Amino acid sequence: MRNPLLVPDLRELMRDGETDALRDFFGDLHPATVAEVLEDMEPEEADTVFALLEPRARAEVMSYLDGETQVRIVEAMPTPDAAELFHLMSHDERADLVNRLDDDRVDEILRHMRQAEREDIRRLASYEQGTAGAVMTTDYAELPPGITAREALDRLRHEAPDKETIYTSYVTDSNRRLVGFVTLKKLILARPSARIEEVMQRDLIVARVDEDQENVARQIGKYDLIAIPVVDAADTLLGIVTHDDAMDILREEQTEDILAFGGVVAGVEGEDTPYWQSRITVAVQRRIGWLLLLFFGGAITSFVMNRFSGITGRVNDPRVNLEVFIPLLIGTGGNAGSQTVSTIIRGLALGEIYRSDVIRVLIREWMTGLLLGALLGILGFFYMWLIVGKSHAFSAVIGLSILGICMWANTVGAMVPLLARRLGIDPALVSAPLISTLVDATGLIIYYTVAIFLLT
């Protein structure tokens, strides 16, 4: 619980029937704080408090609640109140909520709304998840090119209460084709008699309706936009994706990548649920797949160790025990591979590495592994010889093994994410534990092979 001292006091007010005090208290809080308090309450208590809020405040609070809480609240609300809530919510958020609700419940609510709103909700909810269309809002300011700056300001002043943003207005022709945009600052500074087509900017940065939402969010960040217009193949303006939506998209994508990189399956129900609110069974379901795969990978490592178990007896120096230094070698290889995977996935995510760069990337990482391996190999050689007191031959085994393992780990760490991207798989799914497992088994083969050549 994030508000252990506040919630008991609020419960006491509810028991005493102090509805005016509760209404005043929540009316002074930021909607995000209200949402946080509601999520700390029991469902019945949260529903009671939510019903006390002003209609517009309800819509603002809904945008900060998690999806599960949103659904529960709407399911418990009277249908007319739910319809009013939908009317006041931002267009993109209510479309997301519609996709979470039962179809019958949605039909009940939409019957209490105007036809134009019903069509807007249905249209936004129909776009494929993960695309610009699914996250855009139709709540934007639109101007024709032929009106004056004075007329435009009068129109925006009238429409501002119902628009998500008016800092940028999009200029469309008679066919609703996007031809430019104009900022509020530009309108204020322009001559009142200047026509919009004279002051608007025509160099447009747009997103296609079927474009991946992560690419759209990156464009917003790259060009420092408040919002980006979304158009179809005919350049018809369909909606906008705002800066706050871009932040949510990037957080969602980063969460998915971090979970996948750690071997936690994305796409399972509850992946965005706060830690203490998620069920243990869901956590098990999300983690078991990769753990099973890594278990079998570890079995391969054990097989390799068993296969080469007789080599120690063939070593001429009886003081040498090859198995003692396995953790040092496979740990070095696993860490090198994980570092490479992290670097390559970042480059792919930021668009710094392209499909045509595969050979260059492999060569670069191989050279990086060569240099790292040489430095660590020399250190390993002198460590074995001067500190541990091993023979020159065994010290050379350690040094050369580290060199080979680092080169191989860097190559594998670069190759696997690139191959995943080529096959259309999210590179983040190729997690660091998988790379470590692969490098463990192959690193042992390198180690034992070098030992066979130098010590037997």
N, C-alpha and C positions, 0 to 999 in steps of 0.2 A: 504494500500500500504506500502511495506517494504522499498522502495527507493523513497520517495517523492521528494527529491532534485535532484537525478540522472536522473530519467526518463524524466523530461522536457528538460534537456540538450541534452539527446540522441535524443529526438524527433526533436529538433532544428537541430542537425547534419543530421538527415534523410531528413528534409525539404530542407536543403542546399545541399544535394547530396554528403556529405562528407563520401563516402563509405570507403576510405582508413583509415580515422581516426577512424571510427566505427570498422573496422576490427582489427586495431592495439589495440584499447581499449579492446575489448572483448578477443583478443588473449592473453592478459596479465592477465586475470582473471581466477580464479579456475572454473572448469565446474559447480560446485554447485552454485557459485555466479552468473554465466551467466544464469543458469536455473531460479534462483530467480528473476533476472531482467526481463527475458522474461515473467514470469508469472504475473509481475506487468504491463506489456504493453498490449495494445489492440491487438487482434489476428492478424490483418494485419501487425502491427508494429513488433510483435514477429516473424512472418513468414519472414519478410524482413531481420531482423537481423540474423535469423537462416540460411538463404541462404548465408549470407556473411562468415559464419564460414568455416574453413577447414573441409574436410570430416571426418577426425578422431576426430576432436573437436566436430563435430555434434553428433557423436556416444557417446562420453563421456558425453555431456550435456544431451542427451536423458535419460540417466540412472537416472538423478536427477529431471526430470520433472514428474508431476503427470500424471496418465493414461489418463485423459481427454485431456490434452494438447498434449500428445504424439500422440493420435489418430488424433486430428485436424491438427497437423503439417504434419503427413504422408499423410493424405487425400489431403492436399493442394499441396504436392510436385509432381513434374514430376515423372513418374514411374521409369525411369532409376536412378534418384537421390535417390528415396526411396529404390531401390534394392541395391545401393551402401551403403546406410545407414545401411540396414539390414546386409550386408556383414561385416561391421566394428563393429557392436554392439556385446556385449557379447551374447553367445548363449542362456542363460536362459532368458535374458531380451527381446530379439527379439521374443522368443517363447511366452512370456507373452503378448507382443504387438500384435502378430498375433491373439491371442484369443480375443482381444478387437476390432479388425478391422472387417469390413464387408468381407464375404467370397469372393465376386467378386473382391474386391480390393486386397486381399491377393493373389488370383490367378494371377492377373495382375503383381504384384511385383515378385512373385516366377518365372514367366516365363523368367525374366531377370537374374536369378541366376543359378549357376551351379547345376547339379543334386544332388551332394553330399550334398550341403547346403540345397537344397529343402527338401531332405529326413530327414536331421537333424532337420530342423524346424518343419516339420510335426510330427516327432516322439516325440520331446519334448512337442509340443503343445497338443499331444493326451493324456498325462498322467492326471489322475484325480486331480483336484484342491485340495490343502491341503496336498498332498503327497510329498515325497522326489523327485519323478520323475518330478513333476511339477515345482520344484524350482532348480533343478540341472542344471549344465552346462556341455557340452561335450568338453569344451575348457580346457583340462588338459594335463599335460606332462606324456607320457607313455614310458616305457623302457622295452626291453626284458631282461631276466636274464643272457643271455650268453655273452653280450658285456662287454668291460672293462670300468673302470671309465673314462679314457681318451676319449674313443669313446662316452660315455654318455655325457660328458661335451661338446664335439664338437656338438653333436646332439641338446642339449639344447640351446647352443649358437645360432644355426641356427633357432630353433623353437621359441625362447623366444619372439620375437616381436608379434607373433600371439597367445600366450597363456595367459590366465588370471593370472596364477600363475605357477612359476617353482620352488618354494622353496621346494615343495614336488613332487617327481615323483613316479608314480605308476607302479609297475613291474607286467607284465602279461605274461602268457605262450602263446604257439602257438594258443590256443583256446580262447584267451583274458580273461582267468580266472585270477582273481586277486590273486597273490601269495605273495606279499609283497610291501614295499615302501622304498624309500631312499630319504634322504634330500639333499639339495644342499650342505650344510655344510659337510655332510658325504662324498659326492663325491669329494669335494675339498681337504679334509684331507686324503682321501684314496690313496693308492699306484696307480699310473696311470695304472699299469698292472692288478690291482685287478678286478675280475669279479663282476658284479652287484649282482649276487646270493650270493657272499661271504660277501658283506657289507650291503645288504638290511636287513630291519627288517621284521620279519614274524608275529609278534603279531599284528594283524590287528583290528582296530576299524572301523566297517563299518555300513552303513545304508541300509536297504532294500528299493527297489524302491517304494513299496506301503506303506512304513512307514509314520506315521503322521509327518508333517513338524515340528511341535513344539517339538516332541521328538528328532528329528534330531538336531534341534538348541540347545537343552539342552545338547546333547552329545558333540557338538562342544565346548560349554562353560565349561562343566564338565572336559573334557580332554585338554582344552586349545589348540585346533587344529586350524591350518590355514585353513584346509578344511577336509572334510570327504568323502571317496569314497562311491558311491552308486552302489550296485550290485543287481542282480536278484537272483532267487532261486538256480541257478547253479553257483553262485559266479562270473558271468561274469561282468566285469567292464562296467558300463553304463554311469557314469558321476561322478561329484563331487558337493558337496554343500560347498560354501566358507564361511569364517567367516563373511564377510560383508552381505552375504545373510542371515546368521543366525541372525544377528542383526536386519535386516528388518523383518524377520519372528517373532521374539520376540516382536518387536514394534507393529506389526500388531495384534498379539495375545493379547498383553496387552491392546491395544486400544479397541479391541473387548470385552475383559473381563471388562474393566472399563466402557464402554458404557452399557454393559449388567447389570453390578452390579448396575448402576444407573437407570436401568429400561428403557434404550434406546435400541430399537430393532436393532440387528446386521443384516447384510446381505442386507440392503436396499441400493440402488444405492446412492453413494455420501458419504458413511460412512467415507472414508479416505480424503475427501475434506476438505481443510482448512476452518476454521470457517467462515470467511468473504466471501468465494467463494461458500458456500453451500446455496441452496435455502430454503426459509422458509417453502415451501410446503413439502420438503423432511424432514426437522426437525420435522414438525407436524406428518408426516407419521411414523417416527421412534419412536416418544414418545407417541402417542395416545393409543397404545395397552395396555401398562402397566398402564397408567393413568386410563383407563377404568376399568381395573382389580382392581386397588387400590381404585377406586371410589366405586365399589361394596363391597370391603373389608371395607371401611369406613362406608358403609350403614349397614353392619353387626354390627359394633361397636355401631352405633346409635341405632340399634334394641336392643342390649343388655342393653344400658343405659335406653332406654324406658321401657324395660321389668322389670328393677329393680328400676324404678323411684319412686315407693311407699315406698321404704324401709326407706328413711329419716323420713317419718312420723311415722314409727313404732319404731324409736329409742327413748329410754327412756329419753335421754338428749336432750332438745330442742336446745341447743347451737351447736349441731353437724350438719354440712352440709357435707354429703359425697361427693357431686359433686365437692366441692372446691378443693379437693386434688387429683382428677383424673389426671390432667396433670403431677403432680409429679410422680405418680405411673406408668402410661403408658409410660412416657418419660424415666424412669429408665429401664423399661422392654425392650422398643425399642432399647435403646442404648446397653444394655447387649446382646440382640439378634444380633444386627449388628456387634458387636465386635466378637462374636462367629462365625458368618458367614464368616467374613473376615479371621479369623484364619483358619477355616476349608478349605475354598477355596484355600488359600495359600498352606496349607499342601497337598491338592489334586494336585494342579498344579505342585508342586515341587517333587511329588512322595514320600512324607513322610508318607502319609496315604494310606493304601491299603484296598481292599475290605474286607479282613479278620479282619480289625481293627474296624469294626463298633461298636461292643459291647464295646470294650475298650474306643473308642472315646466318646460314649454316657455316660459311667460311669465317665470318666475323666471330661467332661464338666458339668455333673450333680454335681459332687463334687466341681468343680470350682464355679458353680452357688450357691451351698450351702454356701461356704465360703464367696463369695461376698455378697450374700443375708444376711448372718448373720451380717457381718460388717455394711452394709448399713441399715439393719433392726434395729440394736441397735442404730445407729446414728439417724434413723427416729423416734424411740421411744422417745429418750431423747429430740430431737428437738420438737416434738409435746407436750411433757410434760413440759419441762422447759422453752422453748422459746415461743411457741404458747399458752401454758397454757391450754392444753386439759386434759381430765381425763385420768387416767391410762388405762381404758378400750379402749378408742378411740386411745390412743397412741399405745397400743398393736395391734390394728387393722392395723394401718399404718406399724408398724414394721413387723408383721407376713405377711402382704400382700406383702411387699417388698421382704421378704425372699422367699415366694412362687413364686412371679413373676420372680425373678432372676433365680431360679432353673428351672422354666418352659421355660423362654426365652433362657437360655443356651442349654437346651435339644432340643428345637425346632430349634434353630440356628445351632445345629450340625446335627440333624436328616434330615432336608430338603435337604441340599447339598449332603449328603451321599445317600439319597434316589434318588435324581436326577441322580447322577453318576451311581447308580445301574440300573436305567431305561434308561441309555444311553443319558441323557440330560446334556448339559453343565452346571455344577454347578454355573457358573457365572450368568447364566440366572435367577437363584433364587436370585433376588436382595435384598439388604437391605430394600428397601421400602416394599417389600412383607412380609419379616419377621416382620417388625415393625407393619404392618397392622394385621397380624395374632396374634402377641403378644398383641396388643391393645385390641382386642375383648376378647381373653381368659384371659388377665390380669384383665379386668373388672369383669369377672365372679369370679375370685379368690378373688378380693377385696370385692365384694358384699357378697360373701359366708362367708368370715371371719367376715364381719360386722354383718350378720344375727346371727351367732353363739355367738358373744361376746356382741352385743349391743341390741338385742331384746329378 
